[in-house]
Structure formats: structure tokens, C-alpha cells
């Protein structure tokens, strides 16, 4: 008799994550020289200093399985440009993560 997975939805969830990443990705990332993978890169206005300064807030979303060991301060190369992860890495229950990044100087 074949054992049933503890979470039968896990395989569906993995398939959905892969589909989103491959079909909706608007950028490509590489972590620690590994294989490139699709990410959803978003650039929004961050008005952190009031009307005096307007900066861009960059976020990148993808399945965390692509970047084992990534943490705040890690480097992620997005479309050939090195970025630093500037916030905590907290994936959701489905293994999807949204990270705030900043171009490395």
C-alpha cells in the first residue's frame, strides 16, 4: 500500500508556486552562483523622509526553495545587478517569500 503524504495539498502548492514563478516572473535572480530562477520584482515609491526625498523601494517575490540559507544581509543578483537583502526573511506557509532588497554599492 502506498503511503499518502501528510499534506496532500503540498504537491499542488509546489506546482502552483512553480507556475507563478515561471509565467509571471518579470526578472531573473541568482543566489550564490546557482541556477537562475524567475522572480517578481516590484519597484514602488517609498516616502520615508516626507516630501523632501522620494526613494524607490524594491521587493522581490519567489519560492524560498530557490535560495536555501538566504537571510538579511545576503546577496541576490537580480537581472545581473547585485542586491542586498535588507529585511527579515520570513516565508509564508506555502514557501513563498517577499524580500526587500537594495542595490549593492
C-alpha positions in Angstrom: 0.0 0.0 0.0 1.4 3.4 -0.9 1.8 6.0 1.9 -0.2 9.1 1.5 1.5 12.4 2.1 0.7 14.2 5.4 -0.3 17.2 3.4 -1.9 16.1 0.1 -2.1 19.8 -1.0 1.7 20.1 -0.9 2.2 18.8 -4.4 -0.5 21.1 -5.8 1.0 24.0 -3.9 4.5 23.3 -5.3 3.1 23.1 -8.8 1.3 26.5 -8.3 4.4 28.1 -7.0 6.4 26.9 -9.9 3.7 28.1 -12.4 3.5 31.5 -10.9 7.3 31.8 -10.8 7.7 30.7 -14.5 4.7 32.5 -16.0 4.6 35.8 -14.1 8.3 36.4 -13.5 9.5 39.8 -14.7 13.1 39.4 -13.6 15.7 36.6 -13.1 17.7 36.1 -10.0 20.8 34.1 -9.0 21.8 33.2 -5.4 25.3 32.1 -4.6 26.1 31.4 -8.2 23.4 28.8 -8.5 20.8 28.3 -11.2 18.9 31.3 -12.4 15.2 31.4 -11.4 12.3 33.7 -12.1 11.2 36.4 -9.6 8.5 39.0 -9.4 10.4 42.3 -9.0 8.4 45.3 -7.8 9.6 48.9 -7.5 7.4 51.3 -5.5 7.8 54.7 -4.2 8.9 54.9 -0.6 8.2 58.2 1.0 10.3 57.6 4.1 11.5 61.2 4.5 8.3 63.0 3.8 8.0 65.2 0.7 11.7 66.1 0.8 13.1 62.8 -0.5 11.4 60.2 -2.6 13.2 56.8 -2.8 12.4 53.6 -4.6 11.5 50.5 -2.5 12.5 47.3 -4.3 10.8 44.0 -3.4 11.3 40.6 -4.9 8.9 37.6 -4.5 9.6 34.0 -5.3 9.6 30.5 -3.8 12.1 30.3 -1.0 13.3 26.8 -2.1 15.4 28.6 -4.7 17.6 30.3 -2.1 18.4 28.0 0.8 20.1 29.8 3.6 19.3 33.3 2.4 19.0 35.8 5.3 19.1 39.6 5.9 22.4 40.9 4.5 22.7 38.1 1.9 23.4 39.0 -1.7 20.9 38.2 -4.5 21.8 39.0 -8.1 18.7 40.3 -10.0 18.9 40.8 -13.7 22.7 40.9 -13.4 22.8 43.6 -10.6 23.9 42.6 -7.1 21.3 43.4 -4.4 21.5 43.1 -0.6 18.5 41.7 1.3 17.6 44.5 3.7 14.9 42.9 5.8 14.0 39.7 7.6 13.4 36.6 5.5 10.0 35.1 6.6 8.4 32.8 4.0 4.7 32.2 4.2 3.1 28.8 4.9 3.3 27.9 1.2 7.0 28.6 0.9 6.7 32.0 -0.9 8.7 34.9 0.3 8.7 38.7 -0.4 12.1 40.3 0.3 13.1 43.9 0.4 16.3 44.5 -1.5 18.7 47.3 -2.2 21.3 47.6 -5.0 24.8 46.8 -3.7 27.1 49.8 -3.8 
